[in-house]
Amino acid sequence: MVREQLKGKNIVITGASGGIGAEIAKLCAASGANLILLARSVDKLEQLKSSLAQQFQINVDVFQLDVSDTNRVKEVFEHILKKIGYIDILVNNAGFGVFREAHEAKMDEIKGMFNVNVVGLMACTSMVLPKMRERRFGHIINIASQAGKLATPKSSVYSATKHAVLGYTNALRMELADYNVQVTSVNPGPIATNFFNIADEQGTYVKNVQRFMLQPEYVAQKVVDSMLTKTREINLPRWMNMGSVVYVLFPRLFERIGKRVLNSK
């Protein structure tokens, strides 16, 4: 499916070496967008670039980037802006999680999750904001999580990072409302990617929720369909989002009844 609104647009995707980041890149390429792909694994980025270049007549640039390194974020984005002038769409997709109970959480993991999921996202966003405001055009898409709307046991730190992402995203949307810059949060449930290789070392969570897992191609399609539209949030799957709605209305009841299910992680 070709999305005409993306043809010739400059799109930056963090965490683009695999999972939904790579799938988003493929769909954008099919619509004629110019891509700047960022990730820690430059070898995987180069493979993706080669594949896309063979299929589509587009420009693809790749940069090795760990978004937790804010100095490197500044360096890379300054280079990108100097080369292409402006960025139309930024997809903040880089992130990771580790599922542990709070008393077992290691300080380096806590700092790592916040540095990537929150500080890194903010650092990347801050680099595109001035030009987007000046041009009065652009779209920032932040990949958050249903965990940012409904915290669950064994994901206290990860949920905290995604709550922070949603708070930042919602405030940013209001700040940019008068500048024609769109801001979208994407809140998926569990996705069948290598995310759980780190997050769920024992495989318990994956085993319990496997039948509910989203496919990365499906999530990517929803994200790309939202580009340059006024989509506020994407909640996937919709039925899972009802849990966060019920929690807001009846938190004590939800925690009591849902405790056994949520502890299955």
N, C-alpha and C positions, 0 to 999 in steps of 0.2 A: 504494500500500500504506500503510495507516494503522498506525502504531506506537503503541498505546494508552499505553505507558509514558511517551511524550513529551507527551501532551496537558496543556496548561497549564504546562509546564515553561519556565523562563527559560533561554534558550540564547544565549551570546555567541559570535560567530564573527569572528575576525580575518581580514583578507585576503578579505573577503566580496564584493568587487565583481565577481569573475569566477572562471573556472576551477572547481575543486572547492569553493571556499568558497561560491560562488553556488549550486552544485548541492546542497550540503549544506543551505543555507538553504531551498531549494525543498522538499526532502523533509521537513525539520522542520516547515515551515509546513503541509504537507499532513497532518501528524499532529497539528496543533493546538497546536504549541509557540509561545510568545511569543519573538520574536527581537530581539536587539540586534546589529546588523551594523556592523562597523568596517572601515575601509579608508582609504587615502589619497585615492581618487577618490570624493568625496562625490556627484558627479553620477550616477555609475553606481549608487551605493547608493540614491539617491533613485528612480531608475528601477526598481530591483529591488523597493524598498519599495512603490511604486505598483502594480506587477504582482502582488505577493503579497497586498496589501490588497484588490485587486479579486477575487481568487480565494478567499481564506480569511478566516474571521472570527477574526483573531488581532491581537495588538499587535506592531507592528514599529517599532523605534527605530533610527536610524542616526546615526553619529558619524564625523566625519573624524578619522583617527588614523594617524600614522606611528609604529609601535611602537618605533622606534629612539629616539624622544623620550620618555625615561622620565618626565620631569615631566608631559608631556601624558597619558601612560598613567595616572599617578596621578590626574590631574584628571578624566579621562573615567570611570574606574572608580568613583571616589568619587561622581560624579554619578549613575551607573547604580545603584549600591547605595543611594544616598539615595532614588532614585525608586522602585525596585522591591523593595528590601529584601535580596534575595539572588539569587545565580546558581546554577542547578542544574548546568549543563554549560558548560564553556569549551572551545572548539575553537581551538587555537593553529595557525592555518593560514598566517598571513603569512610570507612568505619569498621569497628570490630567490637566484640563482646566476649566476656568470660563469665560463665554462670557459676557463682559460688555464693554460699550464705555469707552475710555481712562479716561475721566474726572470722571467716576464713579468707577474706579478700586480702590479697597482697598489695602493699602500698605501690609497688612499681606497676601492677596491673591497674590499680585505681587511677594513678597519674596518667598511665598510657591511654586508657579509655577516654579520659577527659581531654587529653592533649590532641587526640585524633578526632574524636566524635564531636567535640565542642570547640576547642580553641582552634584547631585546624580548619574547621568549617567556617568559623568567624574570620580567620585570617584570609582565606581564599575570597570570601564574600567582600571583605573590606577593600580588596584590590580591584574589584570590578565596579563597586558602587559609584565612585566619582564620575566615571565615563558614562555609566548608564543614566545617572541623574542629569548629566550635561546634555546627553542626546535625547533624554526623555523617552527612552526605549530600552527594553530588556526584560529578562525573566530569570529569576533565581529559584531553583528547585532544590529543596533540601530533603534528602532521604532520611526520614526519622524512623518511627516504628510505632506499632500499637503499644509497645512497652513504654512509650512516651505519654500515653494516655491512661494506661492501666498498669501500675506496677505489680509485679508478681514476686513470690518468694524465689530466692536464689539468683535474682537478677537486679539486686538493689542498686549496684553501681551502674550497670548498663542502663537500667530504667532512669536513673538520675541524669545520665548524660542525654538521653533522648527527651526527657522532660525539659532540660535546658535548651535543646535544639528547638523544641516547639515554642517555648517562651520567646526565644530570640526571633524565630520565624514570624510569630504573630505580631511582635512589636515592629519588626522590619517592614511587614506588609503595610502597617499603618503609616510608617514614616515615608514610604514610597508611593502612597496612594495618589498624591498630586503630581507624580513624575512619570506616570504611565509605565512604571516598572512593576511587573507582576511578580508575586511571591507565592510559591506553592509548597506545602509540606506533603510528603508522601509517607503514609503510615501503614506499612504492610505488616501482616503477621509473619510467621516463619516461612522462609523461602528455601527451596531446595538448592543451596549453593554450598561452597566450602566454608562458609561462615561458621558452621557448626563444628568444623574440624578443631577450631580453637575454643569456641563457646561451650561446647558440650563434649568434654574429653571422654566421658564414660559412655556416651551414646544413649543415655537414658531418655533425655528430652526428645531427641529425634525419633526414637522408637515409639514414644507415647503420642506424638503429634504428626507422624509421617503421613497419615491419610488426609490431614488438613493442609499440608504444605503447598504453597504456591509455587508455580513454575516461573523461573526468571524471565522467560520470554513473555509471559502474560503480564507480569508487573512492568516490564520495560515498555510494552505496548501502551499501557495505561499512562505511563509517564510521558512518552513521546506524543501521545494524542493530546496531552494537556499543554504542550509547549506553545507559548505565545497566545494562550487563552487566559481568561480570568478565573481559572480554577483555584479555589482556595485550599482545598485539601483533597487528597486521594486516600481513601480508607479501604484496605483490602485484607481479607474479604469483608464484605459489608456486614455479614452476620457477626463477625468477631468484634467489629466496632460497636455493636450494640452492648457489649460487655462494659465498655467504658462509659456509655450513656447510663446504664443501670447503676454503675458504681457511683457516678456523680449524684444520682438521685437517692440511692439507698446504700451508702458505703458500708455501714455496719452489717446489714443483712447480707450484702454481697461477700464480704470478707468471711462471714461465718459459714455460709453455704458453699462458697467456692474454694474454701481453704484446702479441702482434700484434693480437688482436681488440680488446683494451681501448684500444690506441693509435689505433683507428679514429675515436675521438672527435675 
